[in-house]
Amino acid sequence: MSDSNSITVTVLPAIGDGTYKRCIYKAAATGDWKKASLYNKMNPNWTNTPLTMDKDTALHIAVKMEKIKFVTKLVQHISKKDMEIRTADGNTAFCLAAISGNVKIAKILFEKNPNLIWIKGYEEKLPIELAFLAGQFHMVKFLFERIEDDMHNNNNNINNINLPFKDIIKLFFLTLSSHNYCGAWSLLVKIPELGRTENENGLTALQLLAQSSFEKKAPRYKDLISLLFDGIEEEEDEFLQYKKTSKIMFDAAQVGNTLILEYIFSYDPNMFMEVNNEGQSILHIAILNRQESVYDLILSKGSYKNVLVQIVDRGGNNVLHLAGKLIASEGRLGSPQLHQDLICKEEKWFKEVEKIIPPILKRKKNKDDMIPEEIFYREHKGSSEKAVIEVNKTADTCLVVISFIMTLGITGALSIQNNKISENTHFLNSNKWFKVFILSIGCGVSLCATSMFLQNSIVLPSTWTKKHGYVTTRLSRMTLGYLSLYSAFPNIFMLSIFAGAVLIYSFFPTWVFYAIDVFNAIPFVLYIIIFYYPLSIYVGSKLASYHKVLLQLCQSR
């Protein structure tokens, strides 16, 4: 017989029992604070008791399992010293929060013990380093903000936070690697000597930045570069200073960082005349790596390009030989589906470089006894043949679509004549609707025929030759074919169908045709988005290229 007033009593395992640790572990893993807090009277030290072979405490386990409420309660009952307990692999609970990227838990722990941001974890790495290695960039941002606040509270004196200088260097390069240029600039302002220090790979901050592209919109990026160049000018050893700047210049040219190159030109204009170990100038590097921004920058610096184009590297290659190589392009466009785009860009690039060199250099041979045009043909032969196959497949598919549309248009034009047309039609009289119908059909079919002719000219049997523009001309014909096909669409599928519907079904009430207008608006809007926007980009790029040619002609005169 049960008593309705009976009290349920929870029996806890004995302190020495192994199940005691398992119960606390389970409570921490599931976030059951009520059960875990029952041990407060029996064993007040349960909060810092190692529960696993890796010496995980309840706080470590709760942080791993991201039990925010449990962590909040537990932090209120433990000391700062207990929060600094490290596991067998050296991680504090705060380090685990940094690795997991849980900012809420990190805030809870930091508010109780701000010193946790400086306590190292696995492999003697700071929490911010562990967060960066784990790819938790939002956590990196949070931790750096806390570090900045801590430094500010210590009167911007880094020595007051008792952190070795080698760790400050790590922190500085970490901000650069995570693209936190505001943080890097802040540290550099406080500790100017950081600009002359090197990371574990022997690179200075400026050398590291020179290996990445120019980030225009990144805050404080330009200020950071300017500050680092100020540090270079203070270098006492002029030879070392010149050597470092030279390496920075070639790295920046390879990735297209024009901001750094602008600073170098202002710092020492003659630096642009330097060559690397391969005997190549920055113009050679820019052309080889297809860095158009660097190429345009050099050409804008007056007569420098007239000297640079005369330089021949150790392989006997001038700039046009390098423009014919495909090595850099394959790394940039590796997808086999892009062969046609690749060849089109490569041909355009080769012609662009061809314009700036003297005629005698176009026929000059390198040490392999090859002129630039022969190198271009040899390097691009395989990709060009694949590009021709791709273009032919696209043209074949397009021909099927064109045939279908033309069939619909011609069938509609022939069939409507057999129907009795009412004189009373909506919006316009029947004669005008007939004119609209016939003109739209005629225009649409003519455009389809034009597109078919252009697509047929692409799939005609031919072979890859040394003649430049072979693939480019095919792509141009295919583009014109697309334009004709898309232009036929509104004529056949919109105007002619609507006009035919009005002529044949004129006995329907007017609201039916208004409804058809609304439904017609849907493909019309899609047509504008899909057709005219790419067309504007295509036309804009063509106009931009023509404008560039005109500017070069004006400058040459």
C-alpha positions in Angstrom: 0.0 0.0 0.0 1.5 3.3 -1.1 1.4 6.5 1.0 0.4 9.6 -1.0 2.5 11.8 1.3 5.7 9.7 0.9 8.9 11.6 0.0 11.3 10.5 -2.8 14.9 10.3 -1.6 17.8 10.3 -4.0 20.6 8.0 -3.0 24.0 9.3 -4.1 26.9 7.0 -4.7 29.6 6.9 -2.1 32.6 9.2 -2.6 35.0 6.4 -3.1 32.8 4.6 -5.5 33.7 4.8 -9.2 30.1 5.5 -10.1 30.5 8.8 -8.2 32.6 10.3 -11.0 30.4 8.7 -13.7 27.4 10.4 -12.2 29.0 13.8 -12.2 30.3 13.2 -15.7 26.8 12.3 -16.9 25.2 15.3 -15.2 27.8 17.7 -16.7 27.4 16.1 -20.2 23.6 16.3 -20.1 23.5 19.7 -18.4 21.7 18.4 -15.3 22.7 21.0 -12.7 20.1 19.8 -10.2 21.7 16.4 -9.9 25.3 17.6 -9.9 24.6 20.2 -7.2 23.5 17.5 -4.8 27.2 16.7 -4.3 27.9 20.2 -2.8 27.4 19.0 0.8 28.8 15.5 0.4 32.0 16.7 -1.4 32.4 20.4 -2.0 35.5 19.7 -4.2 33.6 17.8 -6.8 33.9 20.8 -9.2 37.7 20.3 -9.6 37.8 16.5 -9.4 39.3 14.9 -12.5 36.6 12.7 -14.0 38.4 11.1 -16.9 41.8 9.7 -17.7 42.4 13.0 -19.6 41.8 14.9 -16.4 38.6 16.5 -17.6 36.7 18.3 -14.8 32.9 19.0 -14.9 33.6 22.4 -16.4 35.7 20.9 -19.2 32.9 18.4 -20.0 30.1 20.9 -19.9 32.1 23.3 -22.2 32.7 20.4 -24.7 29.1 19.5 -24.7 28.1 23.3 -24.9 25.8 23.2 -21.9 25.5 26.9 -21.4 23.1 26.9 -18.4 25.2 24.3 -16.6 28.4 26.3 -17.3 26.7 29.5 -16.0 25.7 27.8 -12.7 29.0 26.0 -12.3 31.1 29.2 -12.8 29.2 30.8 -9.9 30.3 28.0 -7.5 34.0 27.7 -8.4 37.0 29.8 -7.9 39.2 31.5 -10.6 41.9 28.9 -9.9 39.5 26.0 -10.6 38.8 27.6 -14.0 42.5 27.5 -14.9 42.8 23.8 -14.4 44.3 22.2 -17.6 43.6 18.8 -19.0 46.2 16.2 -19.9 46.7 17.8 -23.3 47.1 21.3 -21.7 43.7 22.9 -22.5 41.7 25.0 -20.0 38.0 25.1 -20.4 38.4 28.5 -22.0 40.7 26.9 -24.6 38.0 24.3 -25.4 35.4 27.1 -25.8 37.8 28.9 -28.2 38.3 25.7 -30.3 34.5 25.0 -30.4 33.8 28.6 -31.3 31.1 29.0 -28.7 31.3 32.8 -28.0 28.5 32.7 -25.3 30.4 30.2 -23.1 33.7 32.1 -23.7 31.9 35.3 -22.5 30.7 33.6 -19.3 34.2 32.2 -18.5 35.9 35.5 -19.4 33.6 37.6 -17.2 34.6 35.5 -14.2 38.3 35.3 -15.0 39.7 37.7 -17.6 43.1 36.2 -17.2 42.0 33.1 -19.1 42.8 34.8 -22.5 46.5 34.6 -21.7 46.6 31.0 -20.3 48.0 28.7 -23.0 46.6 25.4 -24.0 47.5 22.6 -26.4 51.1 22.8 -27.6 51.6 26.0 -25.5 49.3 28.0 -27.8 47.1 30.9 -26.7 43.3 30.5 -27.0 43.2 32.9 -29.9 45.8 30.8 -31.8 43.7 27.6 -31.1 40.6 29.4 -32.3 42.3 30.4 -35.5 43.7 27.0 -36.2 40.2 25.6 -35.7 38.8 28.0 -38.3 36.6 29.8 -35.7 37.2 33.3 -37.0 34.2 34.9 -35.2 35.9 33.6 -32.0 39.2 35.1 -33.1 37.5 38.5 -33.5 35.9 38.2 -30.0 39.2 37.2 -28.3 41.2 40.0 -30.0 38.6 42.5 -28.9 39.1 41.3 -25.3 42.9 41.4 -25.7 42.7 45.0 -27.0 40.5 45.9 -24.0 42.9 44.2 -21.6 45.9 46.1 -23.2 43.9 49.4 -22.9 43.2 48.7 -19.2 46.9 48.3 -18.8 47.6 51.8 -20.3 48.6 50.3 -23.6 51.7 48.8 -22.1 52.2 45.3 -23.3 54.6 44.6 -20.5 51.9 45.0 -17.9 50.1 41.9 -19.1 53.1 39.6 -18.5 53.2 38.1 -22.0 56.5 37.1 -23.6 57.5 39.1 -26.7 57.6 36.0 -28.8 53.9 35.4 -28.0 53.2 39.1 -29.0 54.8 38.4 -32.3 52.6 35.3 -32.8 49.6 37.3 -32.0 50.6 40.0 -34.5 51.1 37.6 -37.3 47.9 35.8 -36.4 45.9 39.0 -36.9 47.5 39.3 -40.4 46.7 35.7 -41.3 43.1 36.1 -40.2 42.8 39.4 -42.2 42.2 41.4 -39.0 44.1 44.5 -40.3 42.5 46.8 -37.6 44.0 44.6 -34.9 47.4 44.3 -36.7 47.5 48.1 -37.1 46.6 48.6 -33.4 49.4 46.3 -32.3 51.9 47.9 -34.7 51.1 51.4 -33.4 51.7 50.3 -29.8 54.8 48.2 -30.7 56.5 49.6 -33.9 59.3 47.0 -33.7 56.8 44.3 -34.8 57.1 45.6 -38.3 60.7 44.4 -38.4 60.1 41.0 -36.7 59.8 37.7 -38.7 57.3 34.9 -38.3 58.2 31.2 -38.0 58.7 31.1 -41.8 61.2 33.9 -41.8 58.8 36.5 -43.3 58.2 40.0 -42.1 54.7 41.5 -42.0 55.1 43.3 -45.3 56.5 40.2 -47.0 53.5 38.3 -45.8 51.0 40.9 -47.0 52.8 41.0 -50.4 51.9 37.4 -50.9 48.2 38.2 -50.8 46.1 40.2 -53.1 45.2 43.9 -52.5 42.1 44.1 -50.3 40.6 47.5 -51.2 37.6 47.4 -48.8 39.4 46.0 -45.7 39.5 48.6 -43.0 42.9 49.9 -41.9 44.6 47.9 -44.7 46.2 51.0 -46.4 47.1 52.5 -43.0 48.9 49.2 -42.0 50.8 49.1 -45.3 51.9 52.8 -44.9 53.0 52.1 -41.3 55.1 49.1 -42.4 56.8 51.1 -45.2 57.7 53.8 -42.7 59.4 51.0 -40.7 61.4 49.9 -43.8 62.7 53.5 -44.3 64.1 53.4 -40.8 66.2 50.3 -41.5 69.8 51.1 -41.0 71.3 48.5 -43.3 70.6 49.9 -46.8 71.6 46.6 -48.6 69.3 44.6 -46.4 66.6 47.2 -46.8 66.9 47.1 -50.6 67.0 43.2 -50.7 63.8 43.0 -48.6 62.0 45.6 -50.7 63.0 43.7 -53.9 61.5 40.5 -52.7 58.3 42.3 -51.6 58.0 43.8 -55.0 58.2 40.5 -56.9 55.8 38.8 -54.5 53.3 41.7 -54.9 53.6 41.6 -58.7 52.9 37.9 -58.7 49.6 38.1 -56.8 48.6 41.5 -58.1 48.9 43.7 -55.0 49.1 47.1 -56.7 49.0 49.1 -53.5 52.3 47.7 -52.3 53.8 48.3 -55.8 52.6 51.9 -55.7 54.4 52.4 -52.3 57.5 50.8 -53.7 57.5 53.1 -56.7 57.1 56.2 -54.5 59.8 54.8 -52.2 62.3 54.1 -55.0 61.2 54.4 -58.7 64.3 52.6 -59.9 63.3 49.5 -58.1 61.0 48.7 -61.0 64.1 48.0 -63.1 65.2 45.1 -60.8 65.3 41.5 -62.0 64.9 38.4 -60.0 67.1 35.2 -60.0 65.5 34.1 -63.3 66.4 37.4 -64.9 62.8 38.6 -65.0 61.4 42.0 -64.2 58.1 42.7 -62.6 56.6 43.2 -66.1 57.7 39.6 -66.9 56.1 38.4 -63.6 52.9 40.3 -64.3 52.6 38.9 -67.8 53.4 35.4 -66.8 50.9 35.4 -64.0 48.2 37.3 -66.0 48.1 40.2 -63.5 46.3 42.8 -65.6 46.2 45.4 -62.8 50.0 45.2 -62.4 50.5 45.3 -66.1 48.3 48.5 -66.4 50.2 50.0 -63.5 53.6 49.5 -65.2 52.3 50.9 -68.5 51.0 54.0 -66.7 54.5 54.8 -65.4 55.8 56.4 -68.6 58.8 55.1 -70.4 59.5 52.2 -67.9 57.8 49.7 -70.1 60.0 50.6 -73.1 63.0 49.4 -71.1 61.4 46.4 -69.4 60.2 44.9 -72.7 63.8 44.7 -73.9 64.8 42.5 -70.9 65.4 38.8 -71.7 65.4 36.2 -68.9 67.8 33.4 -68.4 65.8 31.2 -70.8 66.1 33.8 -73.6 62.4 34.6 -73.2 61.1 38.1 -73.8 57.7 39.3 -72.4 55.8 37.9 -75.5 57.4 34.4 -75.0 56.0 34.5 -71.4 52.6 35.7 -72.6 52.5 32.5 -74.8 53.0 30.2 -71.8 50.0 28.5 -70.2 51.5 27.5 -66.9 50.1 30.3 -64.8 46.7 30.1 -66.5 46.1 26.4 -65.8 46.5 27.1 -62.1 43.9 29.8 -62.3 41.4 28.0 -64.5 41.7 24.3 -64.0 38.1 23.2 -64.9 37.9 21.3 -68.2 34.5 23.1 -68.8 36.4 26.4 -69.1 38.7 25.6 -72.0 36.8 27.8 -74.4 36.9 30.7 -72.0 40.5 30.0 -71.2 41.6 30.1 -74.8 39.6 33.2 -75.6 41.3 35.0 -72.7 44.7 33.7 -73.6 44.5 34.8 -77.2 43.3 38.3 -76.0 46.2 38.5 -73.5 48.8 37.5 -76.1 47.5 40.1 -78.6 47.5 42.7 -75.8 51.2 42.1 -75.0 52.1 42.0 -78.7 51.0 45.6 -79.0 53.7 46.9 -76.6 56.8 45.2 -77.9 58.9 46.3 -81.0 58.3 44.2 -84.2 61.8 42.7 -84.0 61.0 41.0 -80.7 58.0 39.2 -82.2 60.3 37.0 -84.3 63.1 36.7 -81.8 63.9 33.1 -80.7 64.6 31.9 -77.2 67.1 29.3 -76.1 64.7 26.5 -77.3 64.9 28.1 -80.7 61.2 29.1 -80.6 59.5 32.4 -81.4 56.6 33.6 -79.2 53.9 32.5 -81.6 55.3 29.0 -81.7 55.3 28.8 -78.0 51.7 30.0 -77.8 50.7 27.3 -80.3 52.5 24.5 -78.6 51.3 25.4 -75.1 47.7 25.9 -76.1 47.2 23.2 -78.7 45.6 20.7 -76.3 43.3 23.2 -74.7 42.3 24.6 -78.0 41.2 21.3 -79.4 39.1 20.6 -76.3 37.6 24.1 -76.6 36.6 23.4 -80.2 34.8 20.2 -79.1 33.0 22.2 -76.3 31.9 24.9 -78.7 30.7 22.3 -81.2 28.6 20.5 -78.6 27.0 23.8 -77.5 26.2 24.7 -81.1 24.7 21.3 -81.7 22.3 21.7 -78.8 21.4 25.2 -79.9 20.6 24.0 -83.4 17.9 21.6 -81.9 16.3 24.5 -80.0 16.4 26.8 -83.1 14.7 24.1 -85.3 12.0 23.6 -82.7 11.2 27.4 -82.5 11.2 27.8 -86.3 8.8 24.9 -86.7 6.4 26.5 -84.2 6.6 29.8 -86.0 6.1 28.5 -89.5 3.3 26.2 -88.4 1.5 29.1 -86.7 1.8 31.3 -89.8 0.3 28.6 -92.1 -2.5 27.4 -89.8 -4.0 30.7 -88.9 -5.0 31.4 -92.5 -7.5 28.5 -92.4 -9.5 30.0 -89.6 -12.5 32.4 -89.9 -11.5 35.7 -88.4 -14.0 38.0 -86.8 -13.8 41.7 -87.7 -14.5 42.8 -84.1 -11.3 42.1 -82.1 -10.1 43.5 -78.8 -7.6 46.4 -78.5 -7.0 46.7 -82.3 -8.9 45.8 -85.4 -8.3 42.5 -87.1 -6.2 44.0 -89.9 -3.7 45.5 -87.5 -3.6 42.3 -85.5 -2.9 40.4 -88.8 0.0 42.8 -89.5 1.4 42.3 -85.9 1.1 38.5 -86.3 2.8 38.2 -89.7 5.5 40.7 -88.8 6.4 39.0 -85.5 6.4 35.6 -87.2 8.5 36.8 -90.1 11.0 38.6 -87.8 11.2 35.7 -85.4 11.8 33.1 -88.2 14.4 35.3 -89.9 16.3 35.7 -86.6 16.1 32.0 -86.0 17.5 31.4 -89.5 20.3 33.8 -88.8 21.1 32.0 -85.6 21.0 28.6 -87.4 23.4 29.9 -90.0 25.9 31.1 -87.4 25.7 27.9 -85.4 26.2 25.8 -88.5 29.3 27.8 -89.3 30.7 26.7 -86.0 30.2 23.0 -86.4 31.7 22.8 -89.9 34.7 20.5 -90.0 37.9 22.3 -89.2 41.2 21.8 -87.4 43.2 23.8 -84.9 45.8 26.0 -86.7 48.4 28.5 -85.7 46.2 31.4 -86.7 45.3 33.5 -83.7 41.6 34.0 -82.9 40.5 30.6 -84.2 38.5 29.7 -81.0 37.7 33.4 -80.4 36.0 33.8 -83.8 33.9 30.7 -83.1 32.9 32.0 -79.7 32.0 35.3 -81.3 29.8 33.6 -83.9 28.2 31.5 -81.2 27.5 34.7 -79.1 25.9 36.4 -82.2 23.8 33.2 -82.7 22.6 33.4 -79.1 21.7 37.0 -79.5 19.6 36.2 -82.7 17.9 33.3 -80.9 17.1 35.3 -77.8 15.8 38.1 -80.0 13.4 35.7 -81.8 11.9 34.6 -78.5 9.7 37.6 -77.8 8.6 37.8 -81.4 7.4 34.2 -81.7 6.5 33.3 -78.1 4.9 36.6 -77.1 3.7 38.9 -79.9 2.7 36.2 -82.4 1.0 33.9 -79.9 -0.9 36.8 -78.4 -1.9 38.2 -81.7 -3.0 34.8 -83.0 -5.1 34.3 -79.8 -6.9 37.6 -80.3 -7.6 36.8 -84.0 -8.9 33.3 -83.4 -10.6 33.7 -80.0 -12.0 37.2 -80.4 -15.4 36.0 -79.0 -13.9 35.7 -75.6 -14.5 38.5 -73.1 -11.9 41.2 -72.7 -10.8 40.2 -69.2 -9.4 36.9 -70.6 -6.9 38.8 -72.7 -5.9 41.0 -69.8 -5.2 37.9 -67.9 -3.1 36.6 -70.8 -1.2 39.9 -70.7 -0.4 39.4 -67.0 0.9 35.8 -67.6 2.9 37.1 -70.6 4.6 39.6 -68.3 6.3 36.7 -66.4 8.4 35.4 -69.3 9.0 38.9 -70.5 10.5 40.0 -67.1 12.7 36.8 -67.1 13.7 37.5 -70.7 14.9 41.0 -69.7 16.8 39.6 -66.7 18.4 36.7 -68.6 19.1 38.4 -71.9 19.6 42.1 -71.5 21.7 42.1 -68.3 24.4 39.7 -69.8 24.2 41.6 -73.1 24.9 44.9 -71.3 27.9 43.3 -69.6 29.2 41.9 -72.9 28.8 45.2 -74.7 30.3 47.1 -71.8 33.4 44.8 -71.8 33.8 45.4 -75.5 33.5 49.1 -75.2 36.0 49.1 -72.3 38.5 47.2 -74.4 38.1 49.6 -77.3 38.5 52.5 -74.9 41.7 51.0 -73.6 43.1 50.7 -77.1 42.3 54.3 -77.8 44.0 55.4 -74.7 47.1 53.5 -75.6 47.1 55.0 -79.1 46.8 58.5 -77.6 49.7 57.8 -75.1 51.9 56.5 -77.9 51.4 59.7 -79.9 
